[in-house]
Amino acid sequence: MKIDSHQHFWIYDCSRHAWITETMAVLKRDFLPAELAVQLEANEVDASIAVQADQSEMETLFLLELAKHCKRIAGVVGWIDLGSPQLKRRLQFFSQFKKLCGFRHVVQSEPDDRFLLRPDFVRGVARLQEFGFTYDILIYPKQLPAALELVAKFPRQRFVVDHLAKPDIKSKNIAVWAAHMGSIARSSNVYCKLSGLVTEADWHRWMPADFDPYLDVVLEAFGPDRLMFGSDWPVCLLATGYKQVKQIVEDYVSRKAPTARENIFGANAIRFYDLKARADGPAA
């Protein structure tokens, strides 16, 4: 199976989706499974992982309801308050949903660069392994040092770095980011999503070659068995379409790691998110 490891759905609400600014006006509408299905079909992708875009349990339940009725949604990465004293009870509740793979917090928006190391958050991450849940790390490069410390505390917890930790592709700043990515990749329980590239470049003047230095870093650091393609649809529409985003990664893999295509475009995501165990949902 070919898997898109990272995309979003929402029913647009200006207050809930306040992160969508006027410069992102193309995103100020609803994005739902029927529209994505057209893109998946056109690009020969079988299924996707729906990832939270709002910090609420309501968002998690919204995505799970979509997944319940859509076989193309292979799994869900939701949100839960990892710092809550009621966390264990909430994890027990969410463990009933077969398609729920794990959780994510929008750490990139936290003013504290060491948010990932707050005691209550660390205690929350410690609970995830008990229930078999993954954790998606959404950060900027400045937050990578804290992420390094976090993953070191939990060598058996499955982590994945979203969007290559959002390197500053537009300004071509690479050295410090590359060093940190090399360090975090030494933890074999950490994967990386080849996603979100175009939105970190110049939205209007990017070229495929802009991404090669960054893809080179993560291919060398993580190897082909811990990388997974993600479209970041519909956020990618800020810079280009679904087809072009997939083509960037396809062309790179065909040149640099041709034997790894099956892994990067499906097998790694299936293994990381344990999708085989979640694969008997109802047809769309």
C-alpha positions in Angstrom: 0.0 0.0 0.0 1.0 3.6 -0.7 0.4 5.8 2.4 0.3 9.6 2.7 1.5 9.8 6.3 0.4 13.4 7.0 -2.7 15.4 6.0 -5.5 17.3 7.6 -9.2 17.8 7.5 -11.3 20.6 8.9 -14.7 22.4 8.7 -13.4 25.9 8.7 -14.1 28.1 11.7 -12.4 31.4 11.9 -11.9 31.3 15.7 -10.9 27.6 15.9 -8.5 28.0 13.0 -7.1 31.4 13.8 -3.7 30.2 12.7 -4.9 30.5 9.1 -4.0 34.1 8.5 -5.0 36.4 5.6 -1.9 35.3 3.7 -3.3 31.8 3.8 -6.8 32.7 2.4 -6.8 29.6 0.2 -7.2 27.5 3.3 -10.2 29.4 4.6 -12.8 26.8 3.6 -13.8 23.2 4.5 -11.4 20.3 3.5 -13.0 16.9 3.8 -12.3 13.3 2.8 -14.2 13.3 -0.5 -11.9 16.1 -1.9 -8.8 14.3 -0.7 -10.0 11.1 -2.2 -9.8 12.6 -5.7 -6.2 13.6 -5.1 -5.2 10.2 -3.7 -6.8 8.4 -6.6 -5.1 10.7 -9.1 -1.7 10.2 -7.5 -2.0 6.5 -6.9 -2.0 6.8 -3.1 -4.1 4.2 -1.3 -4.7 5.8 2.1 -3.7 8.5 4.5 -3.0 9.4 8.1 -5.3 12.3 9.3 -3.4 14.6 11.7 -4.9 17.1 14.1 -5.0 20.7 13.3 -6.9 22.0 16.4 -5.9 21.5 20.0 -9.0 19.8 21.4 -10.4 16.4 22.1 -13.3 17.5 19.9 -10.8 17.6 17.0 -9.7 14.0 17.8 -13.3 12.8 17.9 -14.1 14.7 14.6 -11.2 12.9 12.8 -12.2 9.5 14.3 -15.7 10.0 13.0 -14.4 10.7 9.5 -12.2 7.7 9.7 -15.1 5.5 10.8 -16.8 6.1 7.5 -13.8 6.4 5.2 -11.6 3.4 4.5 -9.0 5.7 2.9 -8.2 7.2 6.3 -5.9 4.4 7.6 -5.2 6.1 10.9 -5.6 9.2 13.0 -3.1 11.3 15.0 -5.3 13.3 17.4 -4.8 15.7 20.3 -5.1 15.1 24.0 -4.0 17.2 27.0 -0.8 15.4 27.9 -0.4 17.5 31.0 -3.8 16.7 32.4 -4.1 14.9 35.8 -6.9 13.0 34.1 -4.7 11.8 31.3 -4.8 8.1 32.1 -8.6 8.1 32.2 -8.7 9.9 28.8 -6.2 7.5 27.3 -8.3 4.6 28.4 -11.3 6.2 26.8 -9.5 6.8 23.5 -8.0 3.3 23.4 -11.3 2.0 22.2 -10.8 3.6 18.8 -9.0 1.2 16.6 -7.9 3.8 14.0 -6.4 6.1 16.6 -2.6 5.8 16.2 -1.3 8.5 18.5 -1.2 12.1 19.4 0.4 15.5 18.6 0.7 18.9 20.2 1.4 22.1 18.2 4.7 22.6 20.1 6.0 25.0 17.4 3.5 27.6 18.7 4.6 27.4 22.3 6.6 30.4 23.4 8.7 28.2 25.7 11.4 26.5 23.5 11.7 23.8 26.2 8.0 23.1 26.4 8.6 19.4 25.6 10.5 19.1 28.8 7.9 20.5 31.2 7.4 17.9 33.9 3.7 17.5 33.3 4.2 17.1 29.6 7.0 14.5 30.1 4.8 12.6 32.5 2.1 12.6 29.8 4.5 11.2 27.1 5.5 8.5 29.6 1.9 7.3 29.6 1.6 6.8 25.8 3.6 3.6 25.5 1.3 1.8 28.0 -1.5 2.3 25.5 0.6 1.7 22.3 0.2 5.3 21.1 2.8 7.1 19.0 3.8 10.8 19.3 4.3 13.2 16.4 6.8 16.0 17.2 5.8 19.3 15.6 8.6 21.8 16.2 10.8 24.5 14.7 14.6 23.9 14.6 15.1 26.1 17.7 13.1 23.5 19.6 15.2 20.5 18.5 17.5 20.5 21.5 14.5 20.0 23.8 13.2 17.2 21.5 16.6 15.5 21.7 16.3 15.4 25.5 12.7 14.2 25.4 13.4 11.2 23.1 16.4 10.3 25.1 14.1 9.8 28.1 11.9 7.3 26.3 14.0 4.9 24.1 11.0 2.6 23.5 8.4 5.2 22.7 7.7 5.7 19.0 8.3 9.3 17.9 8.2 10.9 14.4 9.5 14.4 13.6 6.9 16.2 11.4 8.0 18.2 8.4 11.8 17.6 9.0 11.3 20.0 12.0 10.6 22.8 9.6 14.1 23.9 8.5 14.4 27.5 7.2 14.5 26.5 3.5 13.5 30.0 2.3 16.7 31.5 3.9 18.8 28.4 3.2 19.9 28.1 6.8 21.0 24.5 7.2 24.0 23.9 9.4 22.7 24.0 12.9 19.4 22.3 11.9 21.4 19.5 10.2 23.5 18.9 13.2 20.5 18.5 15.5 18.7 16.3 13.0 21.8 14.0 12.9 21.7 13.8 16.7 18.0 13.0 17.1 18.2 10.4 14.4 20.7 8.4 16.5 17.7 7.3 18.5 16.4 4.4 16.5 12.8 4.9 17.8 12.6 8.3 16.0 11.3 8.5 12.4 11.0 11.6 10.2 8.2 12.7 7.8 9.2 14.0 4.3 6.4 16.6 4.5 5.9 20.3 4.8 8.8 21.2 2.6 7.1 23.6 0.2 5.6 25.7 3.0 9.0 26.4 4.5 10.4 27.6 1.1 9.4 30.7 -0.8 5.8 29.9 -1.7 5.9 31.6 -5.1 9.5 31.0 -6.3 10.6 27.6 -5.0 12.3 25.0 -7.2 12.6 21.2 -6.6 16.4 21.6 -6.2 15.8 23.8 -3.2 14.9 20.7 -1.2 17.7 18.4 -2.1 20.2 19.6 0.7 17.6 19.0 3.4 16.4 15.7 2.0 20.1 14.6 1.8 20.5 15.4 5.5 17.6 13.3 6.7 18.3 10.4 4.3 21.8 10.1 5.6 20.7 10.6 9.3 17.6 8.4 9.4 18.2 6.0 6.5 15.5 4.8 4.2 13.7 2.7 6.8 12.7 5.6 9.0 11.5 8.1 6.5 7.9 8.5 5.3 6.2 10.6 2.6 3.5 13.1 3.7 1.7 15.6 1.6 0.6 18.0 4.3 -2.5 18.6 2.3 -4.3 21.0 2.3 -1.6 23.2 3.8 0.6 22.4 0.8 -1.9 24.4 -1.3 -0.2 27.6 0.0 2.7 26.8 -2.4 1.6 24.1 -4.9 -0.7 21.1 -5.5 -0.8 17.6 -4.2 0.8 16.2 -7.4 3.8 18.5 -7.2 4.4 17.8 -3.5 4.5 14.0 -4.2 6.6 14.5 -7.3 9.3 16.3 -5.3 9.8 13.3 -3.0 9.3 10.7 -5.8 12.0 12.4 -8.0 14.4 12.6 -5.1 13.9 9.0 -4.0 14.3 7.8 -7.6 17.7 9.5 -7.8 19.1 8.9 -4.3 17.4 5.8 -2.9 15.5 4.0 -5.7 15.3 0.7 -3.8 13.6 2.5 -0.8 10.6 3.7 -2.7 8.2 1.1 -1.2 9.4 1.9 2.3 9.2 5.7 2.0 5.8 5.7 0.3 4.1 3.2 2.5 5.9 0.4 4.4 7.6 2.7 7.0 4.3 4.4 7.8 2.5 1.1 8.0 5.1 -0.2 10.5 5.4 3.0 12.5 1.6 3.5 13.0 0.9 -0.2 13.1 -1.6 0.2 10.3 -2.1 -3.5 9.7 -3.7 -3.8 13.1 -6.1 -1.0 12.2 -7.1 -2.1 8.7 -10.6 -3.6 8.9 -12.7 -0.4 9.1 -15.9 0.0 7.1 -15.8 0.9 3.4 -16.3 4.5 2.4 
